[in-house]
Amino acid sequence: MPVTMACLDEVVTITRISGKDEVRHHLHELGLIEGEKITVVSNNGGNVILQAKGVRIALDEKMANRIYI
């Protein structure tokens, strides 16, 4: 399921990242890789704020829906 469906403050593991190579590379540069544990800090209408490796990352709904947990 996409990360946009996760509950607040839930620690989840990224299982897959979909999209073109450029999108996957961009998310990888942000520290979002398969196997990484992330926390959903905020979910507002599909737009999410994630915490990974001690850093908060804001993603719009379209980008967040490419991250599967």
ROSE-4610 file (N, C-alpha, C; in Angstrom, 1 decimal, always signed):
// ROSE-4610
residu = [M/M/M/P/P/P/V/V/V/T/T/T/M/M/M/A/A/A/C/C/C/L/L/L/D/D/D/E/E/E/V/V/V/V/V/V/T/T/T/I/I/I/T/T/T/R/R/R/I/I/I/S/S/S/G/G/G/K/K/K/D/D/D/E/E/E/V/V/V/R/R/R/H/H/H/H/H/H/L/L/L/H/H/H/E/E/E/L/L/L/G/G/G/L/L/L/I/I/I/E/E/E/G/G/G/E/E/E/K/K/K/I/I/I/T/T/T/V/V/V/V/V/V/S/S/S/N/N/N/N/N/N/G/G/G/G/G/G/N/N/N/V/V/V/I/I/I/L/L/L/Q/Q/Q/A/A/A/K/K/K/G/G/G/V/V/V/R/R/R/I/I/I/A/A/A/L/L/L/D/D/D/E/E/E/K/K/K/M/M/M/A/A/A/N/N/N/R/R/R/I/I/I/Y/Y/Y/I/I/I]
num = [1/1/1/2/2/2/3/3/3/4/4/4/5/5/5/6/6/6/7/7/7/8/8/8/9/9/9/10/10/10/11/11/11/12/12/12/13/13/13/14/14/14/15/15/15/16/16/16/17/17/17/18/18/18/19/19/19/20/20/20/21/21/21/22/22/22/23/23/23/24/24/24/25/25/25/26/26/26/27/27/27/28/28/28/29/29/29/30/30/30/31/31/31/32/32/32/33/33/33/34/34/34/35/35/35/36/36/36/37/37/37/38/38/38/39/39/39/40/40/40/41/41/41/42/42/42/43/43/43/44/44/44/45/45/45/46/46/46/47/47/47/48/48/48/49/49/49/50/50/50/51/51/51/52/52/52/53/53/53/54/54/54/55/55/55/56/56/56/57/57/57/58/58/58/59/59/59/60/60/60/61/61/61/62/62/62/63/63/63/64/64/64/65/65/65/66/66/66/67/67/67/68/68/68/69/69/69]
x = [+0.8/+0.0/+0.9/+0.4/+1.2/+1.3/+2.4/+2.7/+1.6/+0.8/-0.3/-1.4/-1.4/-2.4/-2.0/-0.7/-0.2/-0.8/-0.9/-1.4/-0.3/-0.7/+0.3/+1.1/+2.4/+3.4/+3.6/+3.2/+3.4/+4.8/+5.6/+6.9/+6.7/+7.1/+6.8/+8.2/+8.2/+9.4/+9.0/+9.9/+9.6/+9.9/+8.9/+9.1/+9.4/+8.9/+9.1/+8.9/+9.6/+9.4/+9.2/+8.1/+7.7/+8.0/+7.9/+8.1/+9.3/+9.5/+10.7/+12.0/+13.1/+14.4/+14.7/+14.3/+14.6/+13.9/+12.6/+11.8/+12.5/+12.8/+13.4/+14.7/+15.5/+16.8/+16.6/+15.7/+15.4/+15.0/+14.1/+13.7/+14.9/+15.8/+16.9/+17.9/+18.0/+18.9/+18.3/+17.0/+16.4/+16.5/+17.1/+17.2/+16.1/+15.2/+14.0/+14.4/+14.8/+15.2/+14.5/+14.4/+13.8/+14.5/+13.7/+14.2/+14.4/+14.3/+14.5/+13.2/+13.4/+12.3/+12.0/+10.7/+10.3/+9.1/+8.9/+7.8/+6.9/+5.6/+4.7/+4.4/+4.9/+4.7/+3.4/+3.1/+1.8/+1.3/-0.1/-0.7/-1.9/-1.8/-2.8/-3.3/-4.4/-5.0/-4.1/-3.3/-2.4/-1.0/-0.8/+0.5/+1.0/+2.3/+2.8/+4.1/+4.4/+5.7/+6.2/+7.4/+8.0/+9.3/+9.6/+10.9/+11.7/+12.9/+13.8/+15.2/+15.9/+17.3/+17.4/+16.4/+16.4/+16.1/+15.7/+15.4/+13.9/+13.2/+11.8/+11.8/+11.0/+10.8/+9.4/+9.1/+7.7/+7.5/+6.5/+6.2/+4.7/+4.5/+3.1/+2.5/+1.2/+0.5/+1.0/+1.3/+1.7/+3.0/+4.0/+5.3/+5.1/+4.3/+4.2/+3.5/+2.6/+2.0/+2.9/+4.1/+5.1/+5.9/+5.7/+6.4/+5.5/+5.9/+5.0/+5.6/+4.7/+5.1/+4.6]
y = [-1.2/+0.0/+1.2/+2.3/+3.6/+4.2/+4.9/+5.5/+6.5/+7.0/+8.0/+7.3/+6.0/+5.3/+4.9/+5.2/+4.9/+5.8/+5.3/+6.1/+7.1/+8.1/+9.1/+8.4/+8.8/+8.3/+6.8/+6.2/+4.8/+4.7/+3.8/+3.5/+2.3/+2.6/+1.6/+1.4/+0.3/+0.1/+0.2/+0.9/+1.0/-0.3/-0.8/-2.1/-1.9/-0.8/-0.6/+0.9/+1.3/+2.7/+2.6/+3.1/+3.0/+4.3/+4.3/+5.5/+5.4/+6.4/+6.5/+6.5/+6.3/+6.3/+7.6/+8.7/+10.0/+10.2/+9.7/+9.9/+9.0/+7.8/+6.9/+7.4/+7.9/+8.5/+9.7/+10.6/+11.7/+11.3/+10.3/+9.8/+9.2/+8.5/+7.8/+8.9/+10.0/+11.1/+11.7/+11.6/+12.1/+11.1/+10.0/+8.9/+7.9/+8.0/+7.1/+5.9/+4.8/+3.6/+2.4/+1.4/+0.1/-0.4/-0.8/-1.4/-0.3/+1.0/+2.1/+2.2/+2.4/+2.6/+4.1/+4.5/+5.9/+6.0/+7.2/+7.6/+8.6/+8.4/+9.4/+10.4/+11.6/+12.7/+13.4/+13.6/+14.4/+13.8/+13.8/+13.4/+14.3/+15.2/+16.3/+16.2/+15.5/+15.4/+14.7/+13.7/+13.0/+13.5/+14.8/+15.4/+14.9/+14.4/+13.8/+14.4/+14.4/+14.7/+13.4/+12.9/+11.7/+12.1/+11.2/+11.3/+10.1/+10.3/+9.2/+9.7/+8.8/+9.1/+10.4/+10.8/+12.0/+13.2/+13.1/+14.3/+14.2/+15.4/+15.4/+15.8/+15.0/+15.2/+15.4/+16.5/+16.8/+16.4/+15.6/+15.1/+15.4/+15.8/+15.9/+14.5/+14.5/+13.3/+12.4/+13.0/+12.2/+11.5/+12.2/+11.6/+10.6/+10.9/+10.0/+8.7/+8.7/+7.5/+6.6/+7.0/+6.1/+5.3/+5.6/+4.9/+3.9/+2.6/+1.5/+1.0/+0.7/+0.1/-1.2]
z = [+0.0/+0.0/+0.0/-0.6/-0.6/+0.8/+1.0/+2.3/+2.7/+1.7/+2.0/+2.9/+2.9/+3.7/+5.1/+5.4/+6.7/+7.8/+9.0/+10.2/+10.7/+11.3/+11.9/+12.9/+13.0/+14.0/+13.8/+12.7/+12.5/+11.8/+12.4/+11.8/+10.8/+9.5/+8.5/+7.7/+6.9/+6.1/+4.6/+3.9/+2.5/+1.8/+1.0/+0.3/-1.1/-1.7/-3.2/-3.5/-4.5/-5.0/-6.5/-6.9/-8.3/-9.1/-10.4/-11.2/-12.1/-12.8/-13.7/-13.0/-13.7/-13.0/-12.3/-13.0/-12.4/-11.0/-11.0/-9.7/-8.6/-9.0/-8.0/-7.5/-8.4/-8.1/-7.1/-7.4/-6.6/-5.1/-5.0/-3.7/-3.0/-3.8/-3.2/-2.6/-3.3/-2.8/-1.5/-1.4/-0.1/+1.0/+0.7/+1.8/+1.8/+0.8/+0.8/-0.1/+0.5/-0.3/+0.3/-0.5/-0.1/+1.2/+2.1/+3.4/+4.5/+4.1/+5.1/+5.9/+7.3/+8.2/+8.2/+8.0/+8.0/+9.0/+9.4/+10.3/+9.6/+9.6/+9.0/+10.1/+9.9/+10.8/+10.6/+9.3/+9.0/+7.7/+7.6/+6.4/+6.2/+5.3/+5.1/+3.6/+3.4/+2.1/+1.1/+1.5/+0.6/+0.6/+1.0/+1.1/+2.5/+2.5/+3.7/+4.1/+5.4/+5.9/+6.6/+6.1/+6.6/+7.3/+8.3/+8.9/+8.6/+8.1/+7.7/+8.1/+8.8/+9.2/+10.0/+10.8/+11.6/+10.8/+9.6/+8.7/+8.3/+8.3/+7.8/+6.4/+5.6/+4.2/+3.8/+3.1/+2.7/+1.3/+1.0/-0.4/-0.7/-2.0/-2.4/-2.6/-2.8/-2.9/-4.1/-5.2/-6.4/-6.1/-5.5/-5.2/-4.1/-3.0/-1.9/-2.3/-3.3/-3.8/-4.5/-4.8/-5.4/-4.4/-3.1/-2.1/-1.5/-1.5/-1.0/+0.3/+1.2/+2.5/+2.7]
